[in-house]
Amino acid sequence: MSTTSSGLTTASSNSPHPVDGPETLSPSAALAALREKRWIDDRTLVEEGVAVVDLSRSHSVLSVEVAGKARWILKKYREPRGDFDGTLARERSAHELARRLPELAALMPAMQGSLGETALVFEAFAGHQAWTESGVVRPDVLRALAHMHVASTAVVNVHASPLPWTLTVMDFDGPSLFWSSEAATLLSQLGRSPAAMAAIREARHSWQPSSFIHGDAKLDNVLLADDDTGGFVFVDWELSGCGDPLWDLAGLLFGPLYQAALHRTKLGADPHLMESVSYGLGGYFDTAPAASDAARFLSFCALWMLQSACTGLQSQHLPREHAQSVATACEELLSGREEMAAALVRRAEARG
């Protein structure tokens, strides 16, 4: 961390975006843009101090702190490689929709404005990622997501959310980059299973674009408030649009299945695992889901697992043997989804 003579402090977290470029935003460029908009002035720099912290992952993301407290999040969007990549236009549209859909606004940090045509500025939210190894999701998070899904069914003229690439890649009309990477071994493993292939194609055919969805609603994209207010927000709405609400739900609840797969646990044989998933479904649905919905949800969970394993293997964050264990569990889940779905429904009905 270093401090300049102007009072700007910069910090890096081993970011792959050290300098400005077509897809990056440096701390100095961010400061210049904020000063140009008169959101920061010389008095603030000198008397209060401004720190810019690089939080970049898939996009260039900076946190701007004033007097030691985060005030804005700046996010610069890369040029999309295809429909499977998020875009600034989708994120901006989601925030515009939130102006007339309070259930959606309740899930979002406020958007403050834009920096040119490639970056957006959001109000900072003092929170931490909701992800835990147990994968337990707070019921109020699930309920708020369900309320937004239901409320948004009445909204018209909303762009479609892109189909998840795991729904399309096995038919070779998804992103080809995964077929030319380490992840190709996992895709080929599933491709040799007729039952798994049939389940993936059925999930694609049964995709129900009935609600506005986040599109990437994994727990990494849910922030829980650091204070005791119980607040939370969903971030990164760049894949949002009209889509299947069960895709969002699966994104929040597939974690325990994924962790079990890493430990080579037989998914259908672990009653505690199924109880955990059933508990999550109970937080979202008012009544027991239909067996067909439960089966589609489990297919989506398997595809979320596959997506995580492929990206983890490609980024070298997941060892090959662990990724192969996940692919095996995906095959098990896809092939046995109807039996497991019936068990989930029975649990939900017994719970009342």
C-alpha positions, 0 to 999 in steps of 0.5 A: 500500500502506498500514499501519494502526495495528493492524499490518495492511498492505493492498494492492490490484492494481486490484481491481474489489472495493474494498469489501465487498458480496454478492460481495466481501471487503475486507481489513478484513473478512477480518482481522476474520473471521480474528481471530474464528476466533482464527487471528490474534491481537493479538500476531501483528499487532503483533510479526509484522505481517499484510499482506492483498493483493487478488488478485481476478479473477473472484472476490474473492480475498485473500492473507493474509501473516504476517511477510512470508510468504503463509499463507492464501488467502481466496476469496469466491464470487459468486452463480452466474449459471447452471450455467456459473458455479463455486460454493463447494459444488463446490469444497468437495465436491472437497476433501471427496472428496480426503480419500478420494482421495489422487491428488486431494489431491496436486493441491490446496492444503489447505482450512483452513476457511470464513468463513460460507457464502460464503467458503473459506480455503486454505493458501497455496502459494508458486508462480506460474502455469504459463502461458507463451506457448509453452504447454508443460506439464510432463509430471509435471503431465499424468501426475498429472492422468491418475492422478487421472482414472483413480483417480476412475473408481471413485468413486461418488455424485459430482455431475456437472460442468456441461457447458462453456457452449461445448458448449451455447450454439450450441443456445441452451440455454447462457448467453444473456449471450454472445449479447448481448455482443461475443462474439455475432459470434464465435458467429455466425461459427461458426454459419454453418459447417455443419461446425463446428456438426456438430462441436460437436453431436457433441462434446456428444453424445460427452461422456463423464462417466467421471472426476472432473475439474477443469472449468477446468484451464487453465494459469492455474489451475496453480501451479508451486512457486517453490522447487526442489522441483518441486511444483505444485497446481491451484487453483479447483475450483469447476467440478469434478465427474464429467465428461469427462477430455479436457476437462481435458486440452484445457484444459492443451494448447490454448495453442499452438493458441490462440497460433498462431491469434492469429498467423493460423497454419494449424493443420494445416499447422504440423508443429511445432505438431502435434508440440507437441500430440502431445508433450502427449498423450504425457505424459498417455496411456500408449499412443497414444490412439484416433482417436475420443478424439484427435478429441474432444480436438481438438474440446474444444481448439477450444471452449477456444479459442472460450471464451477468445476470447469472454471476452477480447473481452467483457472488452476484453482481446482485440482484435476482429481477434485474436478473429476469427482465433481463431474462424476457427482454431476452425472450421478445427480443428473441420472438420478434426479427424478428419484432424488426429486421425489425424496425432496418433495416427500421431505417438504410435504412432511415438514408441512 
